[in-house]
Amino acid sequence: MSKKKVLFVTQELNPYTEISIISDLARRITHFATNDEFEFRILMPKFGIINERRHRLHEVVRLSGMNIIVDDEDYPLIIKVASLPGARLQVYFLDNEEFFKRKAVFKDEDKSPFEDNQERLVFFCKGVLETVKKFGWAPDIVHLHGQMTTLIPFYMKKAYKNDPVFNDAKIIYSLYENELSDSFNSKFTEIAAINDLESEELNFFKQDDKVNLDFGCIKYADAVISGCEATDAATKEFGEMFSVPTLMSATETDESAMASVEFYKSLLQDIVN
């Protein structure tokens, strides 16, 4: 039986980052899912805190060289790769000097959000889909971790809806405590309206005159997983609101990781049936 393909997109991953629970849980899921049933491609941002020399990152020339348009500006997309320690997996890092060179993730040394976080989000999400297109690799499952990934379901089902690479994928969003949108403003929907989309099509990302990345993401996802106990209630609420399958968090990280892998299998079984 051929392996099922999992596109794993995360804003964090141990050992490259150790920022929050996302880093550890994402790493453990890949550990438990690496077997004869699944083939993984892992993509994440190349934040400036990631030590390229220590983790042996190197540029993938055949994938680099694309320009990603964000708010009418062209930004070069550089793809780097490293082998995930202890696993037969490659991690692809999306890099751009203007967006990711800084030695911080979402906030400056004064704990203030970077003013261009919304542009960085759009660049990363669009860059992920363009990179996967260049792979020519059609995933069965797309599993997203962290608010940095939240535009991907919308883009897949709107901007890339006619692309056969993404047609059959089931999209899972793991919900964590993460307020990336603190610095976002009313211009977000205009910036995020790529590929001739209209800004009004992103209205699901607005709630009470504020940007709500989780709401907009889950509106276009096929399933939602609670990444921690603190998001269990919200996960249940979103699942009922959008009538999508849900998975609650477990007490231990390994339990949550193993449950996520079983969740993959249940979604794939639904496809078969």
N, C-alpha and C positions, 0 to 999 in steps of 0.2 A: 504494500500500500504506500502511495506517495505521501511524503510529509506535508502537513499543513503549514502554510506560511504565515508567520506572525510579524507584522511591522510594529516594532516596539519603540515608541517615541516618548522620551522622558526629559524633563528639565534638569534632572539630577541622577547620578548613578555612582554608587560606591565601586571602586576606590577613587574615582576622579573628583567627586565632590562628596562632602559630608556635611550637608547643610540642614537637612530635616529628615523625617521618617521616609520621605520619598526615596532618598539615596539607598537606604538599606532594603526597603521592601522591593523596589524595582530590581535590585541585584539578586535577591532571593528568588523572585519569580523566574528570572532567566535561568537560575541554577536548577530549579525543579522541573522546568519545561524543556530543558536541553536533553532530549532523548530521541528515539526513533520516530516520534509522532510529530515533532515540530521543527521547523526551520526558522531561525530568527534573523532579522536585520534590525539593529539597534541604532537609532539616531538621537543625537542630543546637541545642545548648543556648546560651542567651544568657549566657555567663559574664561576670562583672563586669569581666574584663580587656578585653572587646571595647568599643572606643570607638564609641559610638552616633553621635556627631556626625560624626566623621571618615568613617565608613562609611555614613552617611545611613540609619540604621535608622528606621523609623516603624511605629507600631502598626497592625495590621490589625483594625479594630474588628469586622468581621463574623465573624472567627474567634475573637476573644478573648471572655472572659466565662464560659468553662467553669470548673467547679471539679473538681479531681482529688483523689480521696480516697486518702490514704496513711496506713495505720495508724490508721484511724478519724478522721483529721483532714482537713478541707477546705482545699485550697490553690488560690487563683486561678491560672488559666493565662492568661498574656498572650502573644499571638503578634505578633511584629514581623517586618518584611521588609526586604530590601535587594537591590539588583541586583548580581550578581557581576561585578566589573570585567572587561571584555574578553570577556564572554559574554552571550548573551541568556537568562540564567537568573536566577530569583528564589531567594533563600535565605530560608527561614523560620526564625526564632529563637524557641525556646520559653523563656519567661521566668517567673520568680516571685521576688518580692523576698526572701523568706526563704531560698530555696535558691541563688539565683544572683547576688545583689547584691554579695557579697564580692569583693574584688579578687584573687582567686586561683582556681585550678581545683579541685584535689583535696586540697591540703595547705596548712596555715597557714604563717606566717612562720618557725616553728620546724621546718618540714618534717614536721610530724605530720599524719596524715590527718584530715580533718574527720570528726567523730563521726557526722554525718548523711549520709555519702556513700551509704549504702544506701537511705535515704529519697529522696535526690536522684535516684538511679538509677531507682527505681520510678516516681517522678513523671515523669521524662523519658520513659521507655518507654511508659507508659500515655498520657501526653500526646501522643506521636507518633501513636499509633493513633487516638485520639479526634480529633486534628486531621485526619488523612487521611480519616476517616469524614465529617468536616464538609466536606472538599473534595468528597466524592462521587466520588472519583477512584481507580479500581481498578488497582493496579500489576501489571505482568507480572513484574517483578523487584524485589526489595527487597534493596539492598546496604548492609550494616552495617559501620561502621568504629569500632573501639574498644570497650572493655568497658562504656562507658556505654550501649551499645545492646543488651546481651546478653540482656535479658529479652524482647525483641521477638519472636523466633521462637516461644518458649513461649507468649506471650500470643496470638499470631496463631492458633496451632494448638489452643489450649485455651480461653482466655477469649473469643476472637472467632471461633471456628471456624464459627459459623453466620452470620457477616456476609459477604454476597456481595462486599463491597469487597476482602476479603482471600483469597477462596477459591482463586483461580487463580495466586497469586503464587509464584514461585520465590525462596527466601531464600538469599542468599549472605552469609557472615560472613568478613570479612578479619581474620586473626589477627595481632596485634602484641604486642610486649613491653609489658605494661601491668598493673600490680598494683593496680587500683582496690579490690579486695576486702580489702586489708590491714587495714582497720579494721572489716570486717564481723564480725558475731557470730551466735550461734545463733538470734537473733530474725529473721534475714534472710528465712527461708522464710515466716514469719508475715506480715511486712510486705509481701512480694511476692505473697502469695495474694490477688489482687484478684478482684472480680466473682464472689464465692461459690466461688472455687477453694479447695481444701484445701491446707494447708502441705505435707502429705506428697507432693503432686504435684510439688513442687519439689525432691525428694530428689536428682535428677540434678545439681543445682547444688552438692551436697556431695561432697567427696572427702577421705577420711581426716580426718573431723571438721572440715574447713575448707571455706569457700565457694570453689568453682571455677567462675567465671563462664564461662570459655571452654568447659569440658566441657558444662555445661548448655545453653549456646547452640547448640553444634554438634550436640548430640543432636537438636535440633528444626529445624536448618537443612537446606537441600537441597544445599549446596555450601560449600566452604571455600577461601579464598585465603590464601596466606602473604604477609603485608605486608612482610616483610624476611627476609634470609638467616637471622637468628637463630631464626625460627619455622618454617623449612622442615621440620625433623625432626618437630616437633609437628604440623604440618599434615598431613604424610604419615601419621603415626600415627592422627590423628583420622579422616582419610579412610578408612583401612583399618578402623578400629574401627566406624565408623557406615555404611560402604559408601556414601559420598557422593563426587561428583566433586571433585577438588582441582586447584589451580593453584599452582605454586611461584613464588617471587619471581625477578625478573630483576636483573641487575647495576645497570642504570640505572633511574631513576624513570620516565622516559618509556617504556622497554621494558615495565616492569611495568604501567603504565597502559594501554598499547595491548593488552597480553595480557589484561587484565581485560575490555576491551571485546569482544575475540574470545571470551572465556569466556561473556559474556552471550549472544552469538549461538549458541554451541554448546548452551547450556542451553535457549534458546528453540527451537532446532531439534529438541531432544529432545521438547519439548512437541508440536510439530507432527507429529512422526513417531510 
